[in-house]
Amino acid sequence: MSIKTIPIRDIEKQTEDIFEATAVIAERARQIIADRNIKMEISEMELEPGLLEEIVEPVEDYVEEKKPITVALREFLDGELEWKYSREEEEEKSE
């Protein structure tokens, strides 16, 4: 696994506020984690046997996925994410 730096200018192309970018990317990463957890719970429910059925050991098909923050950052840099402010935040900005 190689580590690449991301120029801050690439982030500034999407928004001028680095803190806003951080908040958007972090929220998207949380959404990705939640989606993965839901998929995992669904697959576990499909594997759960009934009371009288034979217990079958789950097959360990581990596939390493990209980290949620990496996926979220890539989506942000590619311009795939959209966000808007709530009314309260818009009022605070205008003051």
Secondary structure, DSSP 8 states (H G I E B T S, - for coil): -------HHHHHTT-S-HHHHHHHHHHHHHHHHHHHHHHHHHHHHHH---SSS--------------HHHHHHHHHHTT-------HHHHHHHH-
